Amino acid sequence: MTADLLLTHFNQVFCPKDLGHPLFGEEMKEAQVLENGYIAVKDGKILAVGSGEPDASLIGPDTKIQSYEGKIATPGLIDCHTHLVYGGSREHEFAKKLAGVPYLEILAQGGGILSTVRATREASFDTLYDKSKRLLDYMLLHGVTTVEAKSGYGLDWETEKRQLDVVGALDHDHEIDLVSTFMAAHAVPPEYKGRSQEYLELIVEEMLPRVKAENLAEFCDIFCEKGVFTADESRYLLSKAKEMGFKLRIHADEIESIGGVDVAAELGATSAEHLMMATDEGIRKMAEAKVIGNLLPATTFSLMEDTYAPARKMLEAGMAITLTTDSNPGSCPTANLQFVMQLGCFMMRLTPVEVLNAVTINAAYSVNRQDKIGSFDTGKQADITILDAKNIDYPLYFFATNLTHQVYKAGKLVVDQGRIV
């Protein structure tokens, strides 16, 4: 079979191994790195990858051939935890952060998430769409081809649905593929202050059934944290969501360890998010339950804390991990997954191979798209990120600089030398 598109002479092609499950522990150290590599694409899907000169059988009269000396290729990068859709911004809280006011104290003062809730409730669909599209453009320019996007800045049905509708529209309109997560349990809304259980019952009885009926989200998430939702409350909501057919995520052990990882393990959540304060016992439970740890080092950086998620302990215990931006207006205002990857090396002591596995094949499993993306296996979608680097170490070593040269989405060139095509 001849290729429509043949990308040749890469210095290196990073090929994660799809073993039929996320890469756990020691497995994250392994990948195939092809020298002088090529990638053949047919009908928007991977036809073949290899080293040296491509087999003549791949080349037909209509095959477009492009050479990439001095470049590397990876599967399209996947950002598997974002709060993409929101109104306003929170730079007005920056001075408080610089003065050392804790995140939960800002939230208790009516700031933080609740500040963004007010702005999002006031924002129209078009305002939210335009703002989110700009963020997606930044992400695409940084080599990201798939993004998970959460609601959670409405805390009422009308606004939560508007957020999810924006995600759905952008999934249709934008080159990036979006995976939707319903997170009305991101905080207790002001009108339910002191009545968190009553608010959760509203979500269970009214919101979740409508999200499912209208196919607005695939995952359900909750913020299990001191002063937000308890482990028992999280267990209640996620158990009900699981019964309705949602896949589960949980924000856990971000600021304090209050049992969120236990809930994740008990209910078989796809992922637990943040985990900066995860204990050895919590890590053991997640490893046994095969819960993916979605780690967000730029959040620690943004909050000016020094406690990064214990990634090396997690790998030693046999966990699967990802790295992701947590792109949001308050605790992590960034759209740069490459910077997050670099923090994974500099602050978590992960190797370049572990980092690249984290944002490709493991991230694909985290968003339940492993059959379609995350590796260069034949038949998967031809999502390809091409970096201006001579080896896979360089883009992790040369930090805080966007090295994206080109991006292909399903075999179509969508980014070319710093501009969206």
N, C-alpha and C positions, 0 to 999 in steps of 0.2 A: 504494500500500500504506500503510495507517495504522500508526502507531507504538503500541506498548504503553505506552511511556514517552517523554516529551518534556521534556528539561531545557533551559530557555531563559534568555535574558538574562544569560548570563555576560559579565563585563567582557571576558574574553579566553578563547579556547579554543586551546590549543597543539596543533598538528597536525603531527607529524613526517612527512617524506616517505619512503614506502617505495618505493625505486627498484629493488627486486628484489635488492639486495645491501646490506650494511652501509654506512653513510655514511662515506666515506673523506675524510680531509683537509679540503679546502675545502668539501666537501658538508655537513660538520657545522655550518657557519655558517648553513645554510638551513633554514627551516621556515615553514609557513603559520600565522600568528597571526590568528585570527578575532576581530574586535571585535563586541561584542553578539552573541555566538555562541550556537548551540543544538546539541544532540545528540539525535538520535532513535534509539530502541532498539526492536527487534522480536525477540521470541523469544530474548532475551539477547545479541543481536548488534547491531552498528552498522548502522542503516538509512540515516542521513544525518547530515551536519554542515553548518552554514552560518552566515551572518550575518543579523542582522535578524529580522523576523518569519518563523516557519516557514511553509512552503507549506501551504495549507489541506488539501491532499491527504494530509498526514501525520497529520491529526487526525481521529479517529473518536469515536464515542460512548463508547468504553471507554478512550480514551487518558488516561493520568495525566500531568498537566502540572505541573511544578515550576519556579519561577523562582529565579534565582541572581544577583541584582544584587550587585555588590561581591565576586564570587568569580571564580576562574579554574578551568579544567579541563585536565587532562593525561591521556593514557593512563595506566592503572595503572602505578605504578613497579615496576621489575624489579631485584631484587638478585641479580646473577649470579655471586657468589662468596661462599659462606659455609661455615663449619664448624659447622653448626647443632647437631648431635647430639653431646653429650659429657657426661661425668660430672664432678662437682666444679667447682672454680674455682681461680684462681691468684693471688688477691690477696696471698697469703703471699710472692710473689716481687716485690711492688711496691716494697718497700724496696730490694731489689737493683737494680731498674731505676732508682730514684731516685738510687742511689749510683753509677750509671754502669756497672754490670756488663753487658757486651754480651749480646745475645740468645743467640748461639751458645755463649757461655761458660756461661750458665745451663743450656742444653741439655746441654752436656758434663758438667755437674755432676749430671745426672740429673733436672733440672727441666724446665721448658718443656713441649714436647709429651709427653715421657716421663712427666712428672707427671700429665698428663691421661690418658695411656694407662692408668696404674695405676687411676685413679678410674673410668674408663669400663669397664674390664674387671670391676670390682667392682659396677657398677651394673646393676640389672635393667632389663628392657624397659620396665616401667611407670615406673620412675624417669626413664629417658631420655626416654620419651614425654612425661611431664608437664613436664619441664624444657624440652624443645624446643617444646612447645605454648605455653608462656608466652612464649618468645622470638618465636614466630610471631605471637602476639597483639600484642606490642610493635610488630613490623614492620607488621602490618596497620593498627594505629592511626597509623602514620607514613605511610600511603598506599601501602604495598607490596602488590602482588597476586600476584607470582610470585617464587619464590626457588629458586636453585640450592643444593643441600646435599650436602656431601662426607662420606664416611666418613673414616677415617684416624686414629682414636684407639683402635683395637683392636690393629692390627698382628698379629692372629691371626684365623683364619677365624671362629671363634665370635662374637667381639666385632664384627668388621667386618660380619658378616651381621646382627647385632642392630641396629647402627646403620642399615644399609640398610633393614631391616624397619621401623624406626621412621619413616624417611623415607616409605616406602610407605604406612604406616598413616596418617600425617598428611596425605599427599597425598589420601587418600580422605576423611579426616574434617574437615580444616580448610578454611576458605574460601580460603586461599592455595594456589595450585598449586605443586607442588614438582618440581624436576628433579634427578635423582640422579646423583652422581659417585662412582665407586669410587676411593679413594685410600689403599690399604693401604701404598703407598710414600710415606708422609708422614714416616717416620723409620725407622731401623734398630732393631728391637725389642731390648731388653736381651739376650734369649737368643740373638740372632744378632750380638752385638757383634763387629766385626772380620770378619764374614762377610756383607757386604752383598749380594754377587753370589748367594750361596746363598739368601738371603732372597728376592731377586728371582725366582730360579728357582722357589721355592715359590709365589710369587704367579702366575707365568706358567703353571705346570704344574697347580696345584690350585685357586687362588682364582678367577682370571679365568674359566676355563671354567664354574665353578659360578655366578658372577655372571651370565654370559651365559645359561646354561641356565635360571636362575630369573628372568631379566629384572629384575634388581635395580638395574641402573644403565645409563645411556645413555653416560656419559663415563668415561674413565680419566685420572687425574692423577698427577703425581709431583713431589716437592720436589727440584729440581735446585739444590743449594747446597753450598758448601764444608762438609765435615764431615757431609754427609747423603748425597746421591747425585750421582755425577759425570755429566757430559754423556753419556759412553759408556753408563753404566748406564741413564740416562734414555732414550737412543735404543733400547737393547735392550728395555726394558719397553714403551715406547709403540709400537714397531714390532710387537711381538707382539700388543698390544692392538688395533692397527689391523687386523691380519690377522684377528682374531676379530670385527671389526665395530664396535668401540667408536669413538666420536668422542673426540678428544684435547684435553687441556689440559696445561699444564705451569707449575708455580711456577718462575719463572726470574728471575735478575738482581735478587733482592730485597736481598741483603746484599753479595754479590760477583758479578761477571760471569764465569761459568765455562763458557759455551757453551750454556746452556739455550735461548736464543733461536735459535741455529743449528739445534738439534734441532726446535724448533717449526716453523721455516721449511722444513726438509728434509722433514718428515713431514706438512706441511699441517695442523698443529693448528688447531682452531677458535680457540683463544685461548692467549695467554701471560699469566701473572698476575704482579702486583707491578711488576717492571721499573724499580725505583727506580735501579738502576745500569746501565741499558741504554746501550750505546755508540751512537755515530752509525752505525757499520757494522751493528750489531745491529738498529737501527731500520730501516735501509735494507732489510735482508733480510726483516724482518717485513712491511714495506710491500709489497715485491715479491711475497711469498707470500700476502698478504692475511690475515695472522694478526691477529685482533682483540687489542688490548691491554686487558686488564682491569686497571684502575688502582685502587689501594687507599690513598688518601691518609690515611685515619684510622689505618692501621697505622703509617705514618711518624710521625704525631702521637702515637700511643700509645707507640711506642718512643722517643719524645723525640729523634728524629733531625731533621736539617734537609734531607735529600735526598729530595725528592719526585720521583716519576716525571716525566721531561721531556715533559709532555703537549704543549706547544706545538711542540717539535721533532718529535714524532710526527705531529702534524697537518700540519706543513710538509712532512714526508716523504711524506704521503699515507696514513698509517695510519688505521684505524678504532679508536676507543677507547670504553671504557665506564668508569663509576665504580661502585664496589661496596663493601660494608662490610668484607668479610673477617671478619664476625662470628665470634669465637672466644674461648676463655676466657683466652688469654694475651697475644698480641701485638695484639689489637684487640677488647676486650670492649665491643662496642656493638651495638645493634640499630636505630640511627637513620640511615637512608639520607639523610635530609634534611641532616643534619650533614655527611655525606660530600660531598654535592652542594655545600654551601657551602664546604668545603675546596677543592673543585675550582675554585671561583672565587678564593677568597682566597689559596690557596697555589700553585695551578697556573696562574692567570691565564686560565682558561677563561671564556667568556662564558655568560650564562644560557641562550642557545639551544643552545650546544654541550653544556652540562651536561644540559639536558633531553633532547636527542637521545641522549646517552650512557646515560641510565637508562630510555629507552623503546625506540626502534626498534633502536639498536645492541645494547642488552642483550637484546632479543628474538632477534636473530641469534646472540648469544653462547650462548644456551641452546637454540637450534634450535627456537624457537617463533614465528618471524617470520610464518608463515602465519596465526597465530591471534591474536597480541597485538602490542603495541608501537606501534600507530598507530590512527587512527580511520578507516581505510579500510573501506568498506562490506563487511559480511560478517564482519569480525573480531569477536572476543569483546568485549562491552561492559564492559571493565575500565576504570573511570574514577576518577581521583583528583581531588577537588575541594578547593581550598585557599582559605583565608581571606585572599585577597590581591586587589588590584585590577589587577595586571599581572604578567607572568611574571618581571620583575626582582625583585619584592619578596620572594618566599620564598628567594631566593639572597642577598639583601642583609640581611634580618632574621634573623640567624643564631642557631643553638642553641635554637630554639623550634619546637615542632611546630605547624604551621599547617593541619594536616589538618582539614577541615570534615566531609566525607563521603567514603565510598568505596563504589563499586558494583563488584560482581564478577559478571560475566556478566549484567549488568542487574539484579542484586539488591542492594539496599542492605545493606551489611554493617558499615559504620561510620557513626555519626551523632553528631557533636558530642562527640567524646572518648570514646565508648563503643562497644563491639562490639554490634551488633544481634543 
